[in-house]
Amino acid sequence: MLTDQDILHRYQAKQAEFTKQADISLIGHSLFDMWGDLPSGTPHLAGKTVANLGISGVSARQYLEVIAREGRITQLGSDVFLFLGVNDIAKEPDYSPQQALDWILQIIRHCRHIAPHARYYLLEATPVNQINTVENAQILAMNAYFKQHCPADIVFIPTWDQFKNAQNELDLALCHDGLHFTPAGYEVLRGILEAHL
């Protein structure tokens, strides 16, 4: 599990993304961060530029305490997508769906000081397939809580159904390890995000 110091180091390695002016900002964990590792990098979405502020391994608590509260986000696009929560299940002793959503909403409050007129979106966590750190039942419970309690001024974006297989697990055609997306998985994610732009 990545420590707060590890998260800070990844932020430092991504300074160019955090200082980049772009139309869209991606705030989240490895499923955003690793998009930038594809040969073509994080793509434009609906013809708009993207700043990928994703940090692999980060929990919502860590993103709040290491990044948002420390003022490390200085500019945001007019559309801000958040993809957080699943790592909290695995690594945060104080985790509950309610606590994870509270951390995410605190991140958004910090973001609104920077970009008060931006549109904010919260992505539903995607399924996993036979990994040992988290179970789909836990993710489904978190997603249900997020959907029910997402404030009206934040758009909740369902993702589960586009990524699941017949067994209600992450489709192995869309991932390489039961968790992280292949290019095909990222094409699905791209379609989901672009549908909201």
Steps between C-alpha positions, in 0.01 A plus 500: 500500500635840405578738785426872508867556407461274195195704395699823537780357283253407226352850516851647463562280196178631343559872555451570130145363516420694819615828344345436157211717382234269358127483435452183706661383826517137612536452877539145621698181545689264269215455254547865403877517564584196284303643207796733460733198474344382174723559195280789385457640853175630647284588197302812431135441591235626260771715342587664832839507672551293817717539810544157662536558875457132580740338748541124508423334832344809656206482736247783523642580846852526358387713206328733745785524751807481275372680189185710551555639851863580421397723209669281239213547254528854366280491190217289367305467180131573456421128536650310795462122524571323831574126512575411863391273784602146414850531651346624824329161542836325488728738688317745729431375857221759536332395175126492464300599192387810690857593597632449146228723355572763765868504400401534133259786575775677695726467194225656288462785750872576460461481122208741503724769650712468185222439246164607646319483166635162387273198459589216738443130432544198729564170325360178639780256591551226243495127582808288565568139404661263751736740676592453866471856634131575445181312413225606262242481779692775684521712185130456428412611853719809461351578159146469633582743781671745261204492259244552776690782673672681211403869529273636228770739371738209425421265211523132599621294203418127492785283368442150641275361228737600218793315663336187645488151351220243535625415852476867606880527516739715297504374142843345442497635144519852649778448757842340529505400869143492626512870588687728258372575152643399164470741205160338433394583856611858454291527184197405710596759763551762231150438364350534848672833564434643155129428538497769771688766303 
